Amino acid sequence: MLANGAVFAKSTGHAKKAITWPHLLTALTEGKKTNMSTAMTKSQLVAAIADAMGADKKTATAALVAIADVVAREVAKGGAVTLPGLGKMACRARPERQVRNPATGESITKAADKSVKFAIAKSLKDMVNS
């Protein structure tokens, strides 16, 4: 992340322009009505990021992979990562608990485990509901 909270630096001639999460989100959804049942593929996401950055797809892919790796590593260690404008991803411990096998009705003890939770940012909720 850059000093001013920007995610990427877009090269525009001689100067670099910072791209923030809200700007990237707006660029990804600008002027497009999306079908809620159709998910954006990785190649479509890379193309949209490349367009928003003013960079080639190779650079956009590297940026996407780098962000995903950093987030995955931090969450796997038990930490949390806040993606400004998107939300907060965190690892939460779940205690040992009793579960029931629906086929037999038998009660089973499920060992403690971890799960990943994502809390949506208010700005994203507002953008979706506007």
CORTA-V168829 format. One record per residue. OMEGA is omega in whole degrees, -180 to 180 (* if undefined). NEAR is the number of other ideal C-beta (glycine too) atoms within 12 Angstrom. D_LAST is the distance of its C-alpha to the last C-alpha in whole Angstrom. Layout:
BEGIN
OMEGA;NEAR;D_LAST
OMEGA;NEAR;D_LAST
END
This chain:
BEGIN
-179;20;28
-174;16;29
-176;9;30
179;15;27
-180;17;25
-179;22;24
-178;32;24
172;31;26
-179;21;28
180;27;28
178;16;31
-178;13;31
-178;8;35
-177;6;37
176;10;34
180;18;31
-180;21;28
177;23;26
-180;33;22
180;26;20
-180;29;18
178;26;15
179;26;16
178;34;17
179;28;14
180;20;13
-179;26;16
-174;29;16
-174;20;13
175;16;13
-177;8;14
171;15;14
-176;8;13
175;15;14
-174;8;16
-178;8;15
-179;5;19
180;10;20
176;10;20
179;18;20
179;10;24
-179;16;26
176;14;27
178;19;24
178;26;22
180;27;25
179;22;25
178;28;22
179;37;23
179;27;26
-180;22;24
-180;32;22
-173;34;25
-178;22;27
177;26;30
-177;16;31
179;20;30
178;15;33
179;22;32
177;32;28
179;22;30
179;19;32
180;29;29
180;30;27
-180;18;30
179;18;31
-180;26;28
180;21;28
-179;15;32
-180;20;31
-179;26;28
179;17;31
-178;16;34
-179;21;32
178;25;31
177;17;34
-179;14;36
-179;15;34
179;19;32
179;20;28
176;28;26
176;21;23
-175;30;21
-180;23;19
180;27;15
-179;27;16
-177;25;18
178;24;21
-177;27;24
176;23;27
180;23;30
178;19;31
175;15;34
-177;15;35
174;13;38
-177;12;41
177;14;40
176;12;42
-178;15;40
175;13;42
-175;12;42
-179;9;41
-175;7;44
-177;8;47
-179;9;45
178;11;47
-176;12;46
175;15;45
178;13;45
-178;14;42
177;13;42
178;12;40
180;14;37
175;17;34
179;15;31
179;23;28
177;17;25
177;20;21
-177;18;19
178;19;15
-180;21;14
-179;16;12
178;21;11
176;25;10
-179;14;9
180;13;6
-179;21;5
-176;17;6
-179;9;4
*;9;0
END
